[in-house]
Amino acid sequence: MEEWTFVHVTDIHVGSPDSFRFAPAWNENWKTARSQIIAAAPDFLLVGGDVARDGLLHRSELEQIKADLDSLPFPYHVIPGNMDIGNKYTDIAGPQRDDPSLNVTEKGLAQFESIFGPLWWSFDHKNIRFSGLSDIAINSGLPQEARLWRWVEDQNVRPHADRHVWLSHHAPFIDSPDEPNFNIAEPGQYHDWYFGIDEPGRGRLLESFKLTRANIVLSGHIHCRHKQKFDAIEYY
């Protein structure tokens, strides 16, 4: 069997001086990683969100990183992160900031889609299916969430591929698929709340992973590498 590769990269946070949070070192990190990825010559690249430092606030940052990705010598497939479209939905403030003011918005989702294309997608490559989605829309109540679940339901009934890799920005859960929702207002639970996907959307998404016979789920957001396995699915 012929060997082939793909690369998954996430949370590259490429920014510009337009942002008050601009970190030039992060841009340099991406330049280094970009060179390494090109040298690896993968069949394609998966980009798991947070492509820009402040893409939600500065459309130009999204446009600049898209031009950069477009110049790669192989295809890429991208989903948005919270710095690109806004944070997961909440109507409760956290212990240190006004989290509802940072919520994902219909406008933010539409802006990302107008630049990068569909917010969710699926394609087959050499008998392996790759599916990515804008998980931040989950539990938001925005019009895009209804569209997302219609798309997910369509994936659930498709003929299966030999293997299936899913891509999300948030980790579907922190420690266990059946863990309760974390309390944003509790300082000791805030980070766990921030990094995972809440019920009821989480359960619906995990059920889709099972129905589509997922083998691997790739996510980012947490900025560290961690592997878990539940129900024969490997979560990275």
C-alpha positions as CSV (number, residue, x, y, z in Angstrom):
1,M,0.0,0.0,0.0
2,E,1.3,3.4,-0.9
3,E,2.2,5.6,2.0
4,W,0.8,9.1,2.3
5,T,0.5,11.8,5.0
6,F,-1.6,14.7,6.1
7,V,-0.7,17.3,8.7
8,H,-3.0,18.8,11.4
9,V,-2.0,22.3,12.8
10,T,-4.1,24.5,15.1
11,D,-4.0,27.7,17.1
12,I,-1.3,29.4,15.0
13,H,-2.7,32.8,16.0
14,V,-1.1,34.8,13.2
15,G,-1.6,38.4,14.0
16,S,-0.9,42.0,12.9
17,P,0.0,45.3,14.7
18,D,-3.7,46.1,14.3
19,S,-4.3,44.0,17.4
20,F,-3.5,45.2,20.9
21,R,-2.6,41.5,21.6
22,F,-0.2,41.2,18.7
23,A,2.6,38.8,19.5
24,P,5.3,38.8,16.8
25,A,6.9,35.6,18.1
26,W,3.7,33.7,17.3
27,N,4.0,34.8,13.6
28,E,7.6,33.5,13.7
29,N,6.4,30.2,15.1
30,W,4.1,29.8,12.2
31,K,6.8,30.6,9.7
32,T,8.9,27.9,11.2
33,A,6.0,25.4,11.3
34,R,5.0,26.3,7.8
35,S,8.5,25.5,6.5
36,Q,8.5,22.2,8.3
37,I,5.1,21.3,6.9
38,I,6.1,22.1,3.4
39,A,9.3,20.0,3.8
40,A,7.1,17.1,4.9
41,A,5.1,17.3,1.6
42,P,1.8,16.1,2.9
43,D,-1.2,15.4,0.7
44,F,-3.1,18.1,2.5
45,L,-3.2,20.2,5.6
46,L,-6.0,20.4,8.3
47,V,-6.2,23.7,10.2
48,G,-8.1,23.4,13.4
49,G,-9.0,27.0,14.2
50,D,-7.6,30.2,15.7
51,V,-5.8,31.0,12.5
52,A,-5.7,34.7,13.4
53,R,-4.8,36.5,16.7
54,D,-7.9,38.7,16.5
55,G,-9.7,37.7,13.4
56,L,-13.1,38.5,14.8
57,L,-12.1,42.1,15.4
58,H,-9.8,42.5,12.3
59,R,-11.1,41.0,9.1
60,S,-7.7,41.8,7.5
61,E,-6.0,39.2,9.7
62,L,-8.2,36.5,8.4
63,E,-7.6,37.7,4.8
64,Q,-3.9,37.7,5.3
65,I,-3.6,34.2,6.7
66,K,-5.9,32.9,4.0
67,A,-3.6,34.4,1.4
68,D,-0.7,32.7,3.2
69,L,-2.5,29.3,3.2
70,D,-3.5,29.7,-0.4
71,S,0.1,29.9,-1.4
72,L,0.9,26.5,0.1
73,P,1.9,23.8,-2.5
74,F,-0.9,21.5,-1.4
75,P,-4.6,21.8,-0.4
76,Y,-5.8,22.8,3.0
77,H,-9.1,22.6,4.9
78,V,-9.8,25.0,7.8
79,I,-12.4,25.4,10.6
80,P,-12.7,28.5,12.7
81,G,-11.5,29.0,16.3
82,N,-12.8,31.3,19.0
83,M,-10.3,34.0,18.1
84,D,-11.8,33.9,14.6
85,I,-15.5,34.0,15.3
86,G,-16.0,34.5,19.1
87,N,-16.1,32.3,22.2
88,K,-18.6,29.5,23.0
89,Y,-22.0,30.9,24.0
90,T,-22.8,31.8,27.6
91,D,-25.2,34.1,29.3
92,I,-23.2,34.1,32.6
93,A,-20.1,36.1,33.3
94,G,-16.9,34.3,34.5
95,P,-15.0,35.2,37.6
96,Q,-12.7,37.6,35.8
97,R,-14.4,38.9,32.7
98,D,-17.6,39.6,30.9
99,D,-17.8,36.4,28.9
100,P,-21.2,37.1,27.3
101,S,-19.7,40.1,25.5
102,L,-17.2,37.6,23.9
103,N,-19.8,35.2,22.6
104,V,-19.8,33.8,19.1
105,T,-22.0,36.0,16.8
106,E,-23.9,35.5,13.6
107,K,-21.8,38.2,12.1
108,G,-18.5,36.6,13.1
109,L,-19.5,33.2,11.7
110,A,-20.7,34.9,8.4
111,Q,-17.4,36.9,8.2
112,F,-15.3,33.7,8.5
113,E,-17.5,31.9,6.0
114,S,-17.2,34.7,3.5
115,I,-13.4,34.4,3.5
116,F,-12.7,30.7,4.0
117,G,-15.9,29.1,2.7
118,P,-18.2,26.5,4.4
119,L,-18.1,26.4,8.2
120,W,-18.4,22.6,8.0
121,W,-17.2,20.2,5.3
122,S,-16.4,16.5,4.6
123,F,-14.3,14.9,1.9
124,D,-12.9,11.5,1.2
125,H,-9.2,10.9,0.5
126,K,-8.0,7.4,-0.3
127,N,-10.9,5.7,1.4
128,I,-10.6,7.8,4.5
129,R,-13.2,10.5,5.3
130,F,-12.3,13.8,6.9
131,S,-15.0,16.0,8.4
132,G,-14.6,19.3,10.1
133,L,-17.2,21.6,11.7
134,S,-17.5,24.9,13.5
135,D,-18.2,23.5,16.9
136,I,-18.4,26.9,18.5
137,A,-21.8,27.3,17.0
138,I,-23.1,24.4,19.1
139,N,-25.5,25.5,21.9
140,S,-25.4,29.1,20.6
141,G,-29.0,29.3,19.3
142,L,-27.7,31.2,16.3
143,P,-29.1,30.5,12.8
144,Q,-25.9,28.8,11.8
145,E,-26.4,26.2,14.5
146,A,-29.6,25.0,12.9
147,R,-27.7,24.7,9.6
148,L,-24.9,22.8,11.4
149,W,-27.2,20.2,12.8
150,R,-28.9,19.6,9.5
151,W,-25.5,19.0,8.0
152,V,-24.6,16.7,10.9
153,E,-27.8,14.6,10.4
154,D,-26.8,14.2,6.7
155,Q,-23.4,12.9,7.7
156,N,-25.0,10.4,10.0
157,V,-26.8,8.5,7.2
158,R,-24.0,8.6,4.6
159,P,-22.4,5.4,3.5
160,H,-19.3,4.8,5.6
161,A,-15.7,5.2,4.5
162,D,-12.9,2.8,5.7
163,R,-11.9,5.2,8.4
164,H,-13.2,8.6,9.6
165,V,-11.3,11.5,11.1
166,W,-13.2,14.5,12.6
167,L,-11.9,17.9,13.3
168,S,-13.2,20.4,15.9
169,H,-11.7,23.4,17.6
170,H,-12.8,22.7,21.2
171,A,-12.1,19.4,22.8
172,P,-15.5,17.6,23.0
173,F,-14.9,17.0,26.7
174,I,-12.1,17.5,29.2
175,D,-11.8,14.1,31.1
176,S,-14.8,12.0,30.1
177,P,-17.6,12.1,27.6
178,D,-20.2,11.8,30.4
179,E,-18.8,14.6,32.6
180,P,-21.3,17.3,33.7
181,N,-21.1,20.8,32.4
182,F,-18.6,22.8,34.3
183,N,-19.7,25.9,36.1
184,I,-18.3,29.1,34.5
185,A,-18.9,31.1,37.7
186,E,-16.7,28.8,39.8
187,P,-13.0,30.0,39.6
188,G,-11.8,26.4,39.9
189,Q,-13.9,25.2,37.0
190,Y,-13.6,28.2,34.6
191,H,-10.8,26.8,32.4
192,D,-12.5,23.4,32.1
193,W,-15.7,25.2,31.1
194,Y,-13.8,27.4,28.6
195,F,-12.0,24.5,26.8
196,G,-14.8,22.0,26.3
197,I,-18.2,21.6,24.7
198,D,-21.3,21.7,26.9
199,E,-24.4,19.5,26.9
200,P,-26.8,19.2,25.3
201,G,-24.8,19.8,22.1
202,R,-21.9,17.6,23.3
203,G,-23.9,14.5,23.5
204,R,-25.5,15.1,20.1
205,L,-22.1,15.5,18.6
206,L,-20.6,12.4,20.3
207,E,-23.5,10.4,19.0
208,S,-22.8,11.6,15.5
209,F,-19.2,10.5,15.9
210,K,-20.4,7.0,16.8
211,L,-23.0,6.9,13.9
212,T,-20.4,8.0,11.4
213,R,-17.9,5.4,12.8
214,A,-15.3,8.0,13.7
215,N,-11.8,6.6,14.5
216,I,-10.0,9.9,15.4
217,V,-11.2,13.3,16.6
218,L,-8.6,16.1,16.4
219,S,-9.1,19.3,18.3
220,G,-7.0,22.3,19.5
221,H,-7.8,25.3,21.7
222,I,-6.1,23.9,24.8
223,H,-2.5,24.6,23.5
224,C,-1.2,21.2,24.7
225,R,-1.1,17.7,23.4
226,H,-3.3,15.1,25.2
227,K,-4.7,11.8,24.0
228,Q,-7.7,9.8,25.3
229,K,-9.7,6.9,24.0
230,F,-13.4,6.2,24.5
231,D,-15.7,3.9,22.7
232,A,-12.9,2.9,20.2
233,I,-12.4,6.6,19.2
234,E,-9.1,8.3,19.8
235,Y,-9.3,11.9,20.9
236,Y,-6.3,14.1,20.3
